[in-house]
């Protein structure tokens, strides 16, 4: 990764996203090599027959197998915090490249003033 990106994410984008109320939720699920193999090689969203077969093989309830695949799909997606920090980095780069834009401090000051003026 580029050092500018890391510094921007760590010191600008992440605190700004937290200021706006974005939280980073961790998805905890039980690792299972058999389900992982099915997820990687066969399907990310198994049908009812496959779920029933997996539940019998693993000794889990059908709901537990469904929940495992749902949580695994969620884990594959980028978190909201990651999306927010990467988009903030993109906006920051575009602002720095455009000569007619406001400097970053003035932008933040105006943005915060704008947020505070908005009705609740």
N, CA, C and O atoms as a GROMACS GRO file, in nm:
protein
  480
    1UNK      N    1   0.083  -0.119   0.000
    1UNK     CA    2   0.000   0.000   0.000
    1UNK      C    3   0.087   0.124   0.000
    1UNK      O    4   0.199   0.125   0.051
    2UNK      N    5   0.034   0.225  -0.056
    2UNK     CA    6   0.103   0.350  -0.061
    2UNK      C    7   0.099   0.417   0.076
    2UNK      O    8  -0.004   0.414   0.145
    3UNK      N    9   0.210   0.478   0.116
    3UNK     CA   10   0.217   0.536   0.251
    3UNK      C   11   0.119   0.651   0.268
    3UNK      O   12   0.065   0.671   0.378
    4UNK      N   13   0.094   0.728   0.159
    4UNK     CA   14  -0.005   0.837   0.170
    4UNK      C   15  -0.142   0.782   0.203
    4UNK      O   16  -0.216   0.840   0.281
    5UNK      N   17  -0.175   0.666   0.142
    5UNK     CA   18  -0.305   0.604   0.166
    5UNK      C   19  -0.317   0.562   0.312
    5UNK      O   20  -0.419   0.588   0.376
    6UNK      N   21  -0.213   0.497   0.364
    6UNK     CA   22  -0.216   0.450   0.503
    6UNK      C   23  -0.230   0.568   0.599
    6UNK      O   24  -0.310   0.564   0.693
    7UNK      N   25  -0.152   0.673   0.577
    7UNK     CA   26  -0.159   0.790   0.665
    7UNK      C   27  -0.295   0.859   0.655
    7UNK      O   28  -0.351   0.901   0.755
    8UNK      N   29  -0.346   0.869   0.533
    8UNK     CA   30  -0.476   0.933   0.515
    8UNK      C   31  -0.586   0.854   0.582
    8UNK      O   32  -0.674   0.912   0.647
    9UNK      N   33  -0.583   0.722   0.568
    9UNK     CA   34  -0.686   0.639   0.630
    9UNK      C   35  -0.676   0.644   0.781
    9UNK      O   36  -0.777   0.657   0.850
   10UNK      N   37  -0.554   0.635   0.834
   10UNK     CA   38  -0.536   0.628   0.978
   10UNK      C   39  -0.565   0.761   1.048
   10UNK      O   40  -0.629   0.762   1.153
   11UNK      N   41  -0.518   0.871   0.992
   11UNK     CA   42  -0.525   0.998   1.064
   11UNK      C   43  -0.634   1.093   1.015
   11UNK      O   44  -0.667   1.190   1.084
   12UNK      N   45  -0.692   1.067   0.899
   12UNK     CA   46  -0.796   1.158   0.848
   12UNK      C   47  -0.927   1.084   0.830
   12UNK      O   48  -1.028   1.118   0.890
   13UNK      N   49  -0.925   0.982   0.746
   13UNK     CA   50  -1.051   0.917   0.706
   13UNK      C   51  -1.117   0.841   0.820
   13UNK      O   52  -1.238   0.855   0.841
   14UNK      N   53  -1.042   0.761   0.894
   14UNK     CA   54  -1.102   0.682   1.002
   14UNK      C   55  -1.161   0.770   1.112
   14UNK      O   56  -1.275   0.748   1.152
   15UNK      N   57  -1.086   0.869   1.164
   15UNK     CA   58  -1.146   0.956   1.266
   15UNK      C   59  -1.268   1.033   1.213
   15UNK      O   60  -1.365   1.054   1.286
   16UNK      N   61  -1.262   1.075   1.086
   16UNK     CA   62  -1.374   1.148   1.028
   16UNK      C   63  -1.497   1.058   1.017
   16UNK      O   64  -1.608   1.101   1.045
   17UNK      N   65  -1.476   0.932   0.976
   17UNK     CA   66  -1.588   0.837   0.966
   17UNK      C   67  -1.646   0.809   1.104
   17UNK      O   68  -1.768   0.802   1.119
   18UNK      N   69  -1.560   0.794   1.206
   18UNK     CA   70  -1.610   0.773   1.343
   18UNK      C   71  -1.686   0.896   1.391
   18UNK      O   72  -1.788   0.883   1.460
   19UNK      N   73  -1.638   1.015   1.354
   19UNK     CA   74  -1.707   1.139   1.389
   19UNK      C   75  -1.848   1.140   1.331
   19UNK      O   76  -1.941   1.189   1.394
   20UNK      N   77  -1.863   1.088   1.210
   20UNK     CA   78  -1.993   1.084   1.146
   20UNK      C   79  -2.082   0.970   1.196
   20UNK      O   80  -2.197   0.959   1.155
   21UNK      N   81  -2.027   0.884   1.284
   21UNK     CA   82  -2.108   0.779   1.344
   21UNK      C   83  -2.094   0.643   1.279
   21UNK      O   84  -2.171   0.552   1.310
   22UNK      N   85  -1.995   0.625   1.190
   22UNK     CA   86  -1.973   0.495   1.127
   22UNK      C   87  -1.900   0.407   1.227
   22UNK      O   88  -1.798   0.447   1.283
   23UNK      N   89  -1.952   0.286   1.250
   23UNK     CA   90  -1.886   0.193   1.341
   23UNK      C   91  -1.844   0.070   1.263
   23UNK      O   92  -1.905   0.034   1.162
   24UNK      N   93  -1.740   0.007   1.310
   24UNK     CA   94  -1.686  -0.111   1.244
   24UNK      C   95  -1.732  -0.234   1.320
   24UNK      O   96  -1.678  -0.268   1.426
   25UNK      N   97  -1.833  -0.302   1.266
   25UNK     CA   98  -1.886  -0.422   1.332
   25UNK      C   99  -1.808  -0.544   1.287
   25UNK      O  100  -1.788  -0.567   1.168
   26UNK      N  101  -1.765  -0.621   1.382
   26UNK     CA  102  -1.694  -0.745   1.353
   26UNK      C  103  -1.796  -0.858   1.349
   26UNK      O  104  -1.885  -0.866   1.433
   27UNK      N  105  -1.781  -0.945   1.251
   27UNK     CA  106  -1.869  -1.060   1.238
   27UNK      C  107  -1.794  -1.181   1.291
   27UNK      O  108  -1.691  -1.220   1.236
   28UNK      N  109  -1.845  -1.239   1.397
   28UNK     CA  110  -1.782  -1.355   1.457
   28UNK      C  111  -1.859  -1.480   1.416
   28UNK      O  112  -1.980  -1.488   1.435
   29UNK      N  113  -1.789  -1.576   1.361
   29UNK     CA  114  -1.854  -1.701   1.329
   29UNK      C  115  -1.756  -1.814   1.353
   29UNK      O  116  -1.634  -1.794   1.356
   30UNK      N  117  -1.810  -1.934   1.371
   30UNK     CA  118  -1.728  -2.050   1.401
   30UNK      C  119  -1.661  -2.098   1.273
   30UNK      O  120  -1.732  -2.132   1.178
   31UNK      N  121  -1.528  -2.102   1.267
   31UNK     CA  122  -1.463  -2.154   1.147
   31UNK      C  123  -1.490  -2.304   1.132
   31UNK      O  124  -1.482  -2.380   1.228
   32UNK      N  125  -1.522  -2.345   1.011
   32UNK     CA  126  -1.551  -2.485   0.984
   32UNK      C  127  -1.491  -2.519   0.848
   32UNK      O  128  -1.532  -2.463   0.747
   33UNK      N  129  -1.394  -2.610   0.846
   33UNK     CA  130  -1.324  -2.640   0.721
   33UNK      C  131  -1.415  -2.703   0.617
   33UNK      O  132  -1.400  -2.676   0.498
   34UNK      N  133  -1.510  -2.786   0.660
   34UNK     CA  134  -1.599  -2.852   0.565
   34UNK      C  135  -1.691  -2.750   0.498
   34UNK      O  136  -1.706  -2.749   0.376
   35UNK      N  137  -1.753  -2.663   0.579
   35UNK     CA  138  -1.840  -2.559   0.523
   35UNK      C  139  -1.759  -2.462   0.437
   35UNK      O  140  -1.807  -2.415   0.334
   36UNK      N  141  -1.638  -2.433   0.479
   36UNK     CA  142  -1.552  -2.343   0.403
   36UNK      C  143  -1.520  -2.401   0.265
   36UNK      O  144  -1.517  -2.329   0.165
   37UNK      N  145  -1.496  -2.532   0.261
   37UNK     CA  146  -1.468  -2.598   0.133
   37UNK      C  147  -1.590  -2.591   0.041
   37UNK      O  148  -1.576  -2.566  -0.078
   38UNK      N  149  -1.710  -2.613   0.096
   38UNK     CA  150  -1.833  -2.602   0.018
   38UNK      C  151  -1.849  -2.459  -0.031
   38UNK      O  152  -1.884  -2.436  -0.147
   39UNK      N  153  -1.824  -2.362   0.057
   39UNK     CA  154  -1.837  -2.221   0.022
   39UNK      C  155  -1.743  -2.183  -0.091
   39UNK      O  156  -1.782  -2.114  -0.185
   40UNK      N  157  -1.617  -2.229  -0.083
   40UNK     CA  158  -1.516  -2.191  -0.183
   40UNK      C  159  -1.535  -2.262  -0.316
   40UNK      O  160  -1.517  -2.201  -0.422
   41UNK      N  161  -1.572  -2.392  -0.313
   41UNK     CA  162  -1.571  -2.470  -0.436
   41UNK      C  163  -1.708  -2.489  -0.501
   41UNK      O  164  -1.718  -2.492  -0.623
   42UNK      N  165  -1.813  -2.501  -0.422
   42UNK     CA  166  -1.944  -2.536  -0.479
   42UNK      C  167  -2.035  -2.415  -0.490
   42UNK      O  168  -2.070  -2.375  -0.600
   43UNK      N  169  -2.073  -2.358  -0.378
   43UNK     CA  170  -2.166  -2.245  -0.381
   43UNK      C  171  -2.155  -2.160  -0.256
   43UNK      O  172  -2.125  -2.210  -0.148
   44UNK      N  173  -2.179  -2.031  -0.274
   44UNK     CA  174  -2.180  -1.939  -0.160
   44UNK      C  175  -2.318  -1.932  -0.096
   44UNK      O  176  -2.332  -1.892   0.020
   45UNK      N  177  -2.421  -1.971  -0.172
   45UNK     CA  178  -2.558  -1.974  -0.121
   45UNK      C  179  -2.621  -2.110  -0.152
   45UNK      O  180  -2.684  -2.127  -0.256
   46UNK      N  181  -2.603  -2.208  -0.063
   46UNK     CA  182  -2.656  -2.341  -0.091
   46UNK      C  183  -2.809  -2.346  -0.085
   46UNK      O  184  -2.872  -2.270  -0.011
   47UNK      N  185  -2.866  -2.437  -0.163
   47UNK     CA  186  -3.012  -2.453  -0.162
   47UNK      C  187  -3.054  -2.536  -0.040
   47UNK      O  188  -2.970  -2.582   0.036
   48UNK      N  189  -3.184  -2.554  -0.023
   48UNK     CA  190  -3.238  -2.622   0.095
   48UNK      C  191  -3.190  -2.766   0.106
   48UNK      O  192  -3.161  -2.814   0.215
   49UNK      N  193  -3.182  -2.836  -0.008
   49UNK     CA  194  -3.136  -2.976  -0.005
   49UNK      C  195  -2.992  -2.984   0.044
   49UNK      O  196  -2.959  -3.068   0.128
   50UNK      N  197  -2.907  -2.898  -0.009
   50UNK     CA  198  -2.765  -2.900   0.030
   50UNK      C  199  -2.750  -2.863   0.178
   50UNK      O  200  -2.669  -2.922   0.248
   51UNK      N  201  -2.828  -2.766   0.224
   51UNK     CA  202  -2.821  -2.725   0.366
   51UNK      C  203  -2.863  -2.842   0.454
   51UNK      O  204  -2.801  -2.867   0.558
   52UNK      N  205  -2.968  -2.912   0.414
   52UNK     CA  206  -3.013  -3.027   0.493
   52UNK      C  207  -2.905  -3.135   0.498
   52UNK      O  208  -2.880  -3.194   0.603
   53UNK      N  209  -2.841  -3.162   0.384
   53UNK     CA  210  -2.733  -3.261   0.380
   53UNK      C  211  -2.616  -3.220   0.466
   53UNK      O  212  -2.559  -3.302   0.538
   54UNK      N  213  -2.579  -3.092   0.460
   54UNK     CA  214  -2.468  -3.043   0.542
   54UNK      C  215  -2.501  -3.052   0.691
   54UNK      O  216  -2.415  -3.085   0.772
   55UNK      N  217  -2.625  -3.022   0.726
   55UNK     CA  218  -2.663  -3.028   0.868
   55UNK      C  219  -2.654  -3.171   0.920
   55UNK      O  220  -2.614  -3.192   1.035
   56UNK      N  221  -2.690  -3.269   0.838
   56UNK     CA  222  -2.680  -3.410   0.881
   56UNK      C  223  -2.534  -3.452   0.893
   56UNK      O  224  -2.497  -3.521   0.988
   57UNK      N  225  -2.450  -3.409   0.798
   57UNK     CA  226  -2.309  -3.447   0.802
   57UNK      C  227  -2.236  -3.384   0.920
   57UNK      O  228  -2.150  -3.447   0.982
   58UNK      N  229  -2.271  -3.260   0.952
   58UNK     CA  230  -2.201  -3.188   1.058
   58UNK      C  231  -2.263  -3.210   1.196
   58UNK      O  232  -2.198  -3.184   1.297
   59UNK      N  233  -2.388  -3.256   1.200
   59UNK     CA  234  -2.456  -3.269   1.328
   59UNK      C  235  -2.507  -3.136   1.379
   59UNK      O  236  -2.530  -3.120   1.499
   60UNK      N  237  -2.525  -3.040   1.288
   60UNK     CA  238  -2.578  -2.908   1.324
   60UNK      C  239  -2.725  -2.902   1.284
   60UNK      O  240  -2.773  -2.984   1.206
   61UNK      N  241  -2.795  -2.805   1.340
   61UNK     CA  242  -2.932  -2.782   1.296
   61UNK      C  243  -2.928  -2.709   1.161
   61UNK      O  244  -2.826  -2.651   1.124
   62UNK      N  245  -3.038  -2.711   1.090
   62UNK     CA  246  -3.046  -2.643   0.961
   62UNK      C  247  -3.021  -2.494   0.980
   62UNK      O  248  -2.954  -2.430   0.898
   63UNK      N  249  -3.075  -2.439   1.086
   63UNK     CA  250  -3.059  -2.295   1.115
   63UNK      C  251  -2.912  -2.259   1.137
   63UNK      O  252  -2.867  -2.154   1.092
   64UNK      N  253  -2.836  -2.347   1.205
   64UNK     CA  254  -2.694  -2.320   1.228
   64UNK      C  255  -2.616  -2.317   1.097
   64UNK      O  256  -2.528  -2.234   1.078
   65UNK      N  257  -2.648  -2.409   1.005
   65UNK     CA  258  -2.580  -2.412   0.876
   65UNK      C  259  -2.616  -2.287   0.795
   65UNK      O  260  -2.528  -2.224   0.736
   66UNK      N  261  -2.744  -2.251   0.794
   66UNK     CA  262  -2.785  -2.129   0.724
   66UNK      C  263  -2.713  -2.006   0.780
   66UNK      O  264  -2.666  -1.921   0.705
   67UNK      N  265  -2.706  -1.999   0.913
   67UNK     CA  266  -2.641  -1.886   0.979
   67UNK      C  267  -2.492  -1.882   0.946
   67UNK      O  268  -2.436  -1.774   0.928
   68UNK      N  269  -2.426  -1.999   0.938
   68UNK     CA  270  -2.284  -2.003   0.905
   68UNK      C  271  -2.260  -1.943   0.766
   68UNK      O  272  -2.171  -1.860   0.748
   69UNK      N  273  -2.340  -1.985   0.668
   69UNK     CA  274  -2.322  -1.933   0.532
   69UNK      C  275  -2.356  -1.784   0.524
   69UNK      O  276  -2.289  -1.709   0.453
   70UNK      N  277  -2.457  -1.742   0.597
   70UNK     CA  278  -2.493  -1.600   0.598
   70UNK      C  279  -2.379  -1.517   0.656
   70UNK      O  280  -2.342  -1.414   0.599
   71UNK      N  281  -2.323  -1.561   0.769
   71UNK     CA  282  -2.212  -1.488   0.831
   71UNK      C  283  -2.087  -1.491   0.744
   71UNK      O  284  -2.013  -1.394   0.739
   72UNK      N  285  -2.064  -1.602   0.675
   72UNK     CA  286  -1.946  -1.612   0.588
   72UNK      C  287  -1.959  -1.517   0.469
   72UNK      O  288  -1.861  -1.456   0.427
   73UNK      N  289  -2.080  -1.505   0.414
   73UNK     CA  290  -2.101  -1.410   0.305
   73UNK      C  291  -2.080  -1.267   0.353
   73UNK      O  292  -2.022  -1.185   0.282
   74UNK      N  293  -2.128  -1.237   0.474
   74UNK     CA  294  -2.108  -1.104   0.530
   74UNK      C  295  -1.961  -1.073   0.550
   74UNK      O  296  -1.916  -0.960   0.528
   75UNK      N  297  -1.885  -1.174   0.593
   75UNK     CA  298  -1.743  -1.154   0.618
   75UNK      C  299  -1.668  -1.123   0.489
   75UNK      O  300  -1.568  -1.052   0.491
   76UNK      N  301  -1.716  -1.175   0.378
   76UNK     CA  302  -1.649  -1.152   0.250
   76UNK      C  303  -1.667  -1.009   0.199
   76UNK      O  304  -1.586  -0.960   0.121
   77UNK      N  305  -1.773  -0.944   0.242
   77UNK     CA  306  -1.799  -0.807   0.198
   77UNK      C  307  -1.714  -0.709   0.280
   77UNK      O  308  -1.688  -0.734   0.397
   78UNK      N  309  -1.672  -0.599   0.219
   78UNK     CA  310  -1.600  -0.498   0.297
   78UNK      C  311  -1.693  -0.431   0.398
   78UNK      O  312  -1.812  -0.411   0.371
   79UNK      N  313  -1.637  -0.398   0.513
   79UNK     CA  314  -1.718  -0.335   0.617
   79UNK      C  315  -1.753  -0.191   0.578
   79UNK      O  316  -1.692  -0.133   0.488
   80UNK      N  317  -1.850  -0.136   0.647
   80UNK     CA  318  -1.891   0.002   0.622
   80UNK      C  319  -1.777   0.098   0.651
   80UNK      O  320  -1.761   0.198   0.581
   81UNK      N  321  -1.697   0.069   0.755
   81UNK     CA  322  -1.584   0.156   0.787
   81UNK      C  323  -1.482   0.154   0.674
   81UNK      O  324  -1.427   0.258   0.639
   82UNK      N  325  -1.456   0.037   0.616
   82UNK     CA  326  -1.360   0.027   0.507
   82UNK      C  327  -1.410   0.106   0.386
   82UNK      O  328  -1.332   0.177   0.322
   83UNK      N  329  -1.539   0.093   0.355
   83UNK     CA  330  -1.595   0.169   0.243
   83UNK      C  331  -1.584   0.319   0.268
   83UNK      O  332  -1.548   0.395   0.179
   84UNK      N  333  -1.616   0.361   0.391
   84UNK     CA  334  -1.614   0.503   0.424
   84UNK      C  335  -1.472   0.559   0.417
   84UNK      O  336  -1.452   0.668   0.364
   85UNK      N  337  -1.374   0.486   0.470
   85UNK     CA  338  -1.238   0.537   0.469
   85UNK      C  339  -1.181   0.541   0.328
   85UNK      O  340  -1.110   0.634   0.293
   86UNK      N  341  -1.212   0.440   0.246
   86UNK     CA  342  -1.160   0.441   0.110
   86UNK      C  343  -1.225   0.552   0.027
   86UNK      O  344  -1.158   0.616  -0.055
   87UNK      N  345  -1.354   0.574   0.046
   87UNK     CA  346  -1.418   0.683  -0.028
   87UNK      C  347  -1.366   0.818   0.021
   87UNK      O  348  -1.349   0.910  -0.059
   88UNK      N  349  -1.342   0.830   0.150
   88UNK     CA  350  -1.287   0.955   0.205
   88UNK      C  351  -1.148   0.980   0.148
   88UNK      O  352  -1.114   1.094   0.116
   89UNK      N  353  -1.068   0.875   0.134
   89UNK     CA  354  -0.935   0.888   0.077
   89UNK      C  355  -0.946   0.936  -0.068
   89UNK      O  356  -0.869   1.022  -0.112
   90UNK      N  357  -1.040   0.880  -0.141
   90UNK     CA  358  -1.061   0.918  -0.281
   90UNK      C  359  -1.100   1.065  -0.291
   90UNK      O  360  -1.047   1.138  -0.374
   91UNK      N  361  -1.193   1.108  -0.206
   91UNK     CA  362  -1.235   1.248  -0.206
   91UNK      C  363  -1.117   1.338  -0.169
   91UNK      O  364  -1.098   1.443  -0.230
   92UNK      N  365  -1.039   1.296  -0.071
   92UNK     CA  366  -0.924   1.374  -0.027
   92UNK      C  367  -0.824   1.391  -0.142
   92UNK      O  368  -0.773   1.501  -0.163
   93UNK      N  369  -0.796   1.284  -0.216
   93UNK     CA  370  -0.703   1.293  -0.328
   93UNK      C  371  -0.757   1.386  -0.436
   93UNK      O  372  -0.682   1.467  -0.490
   94UNK      N  373  -0.884   1.376  -0.467
   94UNK     CA  374  -0.943   1.461  -0.570
   94UNK      C  375  -0.938   1.608  -0.527
   94UNK      O  376  -0.916   1.697  -0.609
   95UNK      N  377  -0.961   1.630  -0.398
   95UNK     CA  378  -0.956   1.768  -0.349
   95UNK      C  379  -0.816   1.825  -0.357
   95UNK      O  380  -0.797   1.941  -0.392
   96UNK      N  381  -0.717   1.743  -0.324
   96UNK     CA  382  -0.579   1.790  -0.326
   96UNK      C  383  -0.530   1.813  -0.468
   96UNK      O  384  -0.446   1.900  -0.492
   97UNK      N  385  -0.583   1.736  -0.563
   97UNK     CA  386  -0.541   1.751  -0.701
   97UNK      C  387  -0.604   1.873  -0.768
   97UNK      O  388  -0.543   1.934  -0.856
   98UNK      N  389  -0.724   1.908  -0.729
   98UNK     CA  390  -0.792   2.022  -0.791
   98UNK      C  391  -0.742   2.151  -0.727
   98UNK      O  392  -0.749   2.168  -0.605
   99UNK      N  393  -0.693   2.239  -0.809
   99UNK     CA  394  -0.634   2.364  -0.755
   99UNK      C  395  -0.739   2.463  -0.708
   99UNK      O  396  -0.711   2.546  -0.622
  100UNK      N  397  -0.858   2.456  -0.761
  100UNK     CA  398  -0.960   2.554  -0.726
  100UNK      C  399  -1.040   2.514  -0.602
  100UNK      O  400  -1.127   2.590  -0.558
  101UNK      N  401  -1.012   2.397  -0.545
  101UNK     CA  402  -1.084   2.352  -0.425
  101UNK      C  403  -1.030   2.421  -0.300
  101UNK      O  404  -0.918   2.473  -0.299
  102UNK      N  405  -1.110   2.420  -0.196
  102UNK     CA  406  -1.068   2.475  -0.068
  102UNK      C  407  -0.960   2.388  -0.006
  102UNK      O  408  -0.957   2.267  -0.030
  103UNK      N  409  -0.871   2.447   0.073
  103UNK     CA  410  -0.777   2.362   0.148
  103UNK      C  411  -0.853   2.270   0.243
  103UNK      O  412  -0.968   2.299   0.279
  104UNK      N  413  -0.792   2.163   0.282
  104UNK     CA  414  -0.859   2.059   0.360
  104UNK      C  415  -0.916   2.110   0.492
  104UNK      O  416  -1.027   2.073   0.530
  105UNK      N  417  -0.841   2.195   0.563
  105UNK     CA  418  -0.891   2.246   0.691
  105UNK      C  419  -1.017   2.330   0.672
  105UNK      O  420  -1.112   2.317   0.749
  106UNK      N  421  -1.018   2.414   0.571
  106UNK     CA  422  -1.136   2.496   0.545
  106UNK      C  423  -1.256   2.409   0.506
  106UNK      O  424  -1.369   2.437   0.544
  107UNK      N  425  -1.228   2.304   0.430
  107UNK     CA  426  -1.335   2.212   0.392
  107UNK      C  427  -1.398   2.149   0.515
  107UNK      O  428  -1.521   2.147   0.527
  108UNK      N  429  -1.315   2.096   0.606
  108UNK     CA  430  -1.368   2.034   0.728
  108UNK      C  431  -1.446   2.135   0.810
  108UNK      O  432  -1.553   2.103   0.863
  109UNK      N  433  -1.395   2.255   0.823
  109UNK     CA  434  -1.463   2.358   0.901
  109UNK      C  435  -1.600   2.389   0.841
  109UNK      O  436  -1.699   2.397   0.914
  110UNK      N  437  -1.606   2.405   0.711
  110UNK     CA  438  -1.734   2.433   0.646
  110UNK      C  439  -1.828   2.314   0.653
  110UNK      O  440  -1.949   2.330   0.671
  111UNK      N  441  -1.773   2.194   0.640
  111UNK     CA  442  -1.856   2.074   0.647
  111UNK      C  443  -1.918   2.059   0.785
  111UNK      O  444  -2.037   2.029   0.796
  112UNK      N  445  -1.840   2.080   0.889
  112UNK     CA  446  -1.891   2.068   1.026
  112UNK      C  447  -1.996   2.176   1.052
  112UNK      O  448  -2.098   2.148   1.115
  113UNK      N  449  -1.972   2.298   1.005
  113UNK     CA  450  -2.072   2.405   1.019
  113UNK      C  451  -2.200   2.368   0.947
  113UNK      O  452  -2.309   2.394   0.999
  114UNK      N  453  -2.190   2.310   0.831
  114UNK     CA  454  -2.307   2.269   0.753
  114UNK      C  455  -2.387   2.161   0.829
  114UNK      O  456  -2.509   2.167   0.836
  115UNK      N  457  -2.315   2.063   0.885
  115UNK     CA  458  -2.380   1.954   0.960
  115UNK      C  459  -2.453   2.010   1.082
  115UNK      O  460  -2.565   1.970   1.111
  116UNK      N  461  -2.388   2.103   1.151
  116UNK     CA  462  -2.447   2.158   1.272
  116UNK      C  463  -2.571   2.243   1.241
  116UNK      O  464  -2.659   2.253   1.326
  117UNK      N  465  -2.579   2.303   1.123
  117UNK     CA  466  -2.694   2.385   1.086
  117UNK      C  467  -2.813   2.302   1.041
  117UNK      O  468  -2.925   2.353   1.036
  118UNK      N  469  -2.791   2.175   1.008
  118UNK     CA  470  -2.899   2.089   0.961
  118UNK      C  471  -2.996   2.060   1.075
  118UNK      O  472  -2.952   2.038   1.188
  119UNK      N  473  -3.127   2.060   1.047
  119UNK     CA  474  -3.224   2.026   1.152
  119UNK      C  475  -3.213   1.878   1.190
  119UNK      O  476  -3.183   1.793   1.105
  120UNK      N  477  -3.237   1.848   1.314
  120UNK     CA  478  -3.223   1.712   1.364
  120UNK      C  479  -3.330   1.620   1.320
  120UNK      O  480  -3.329   1.502   1.356
   0.00000   0.00000   0.00000
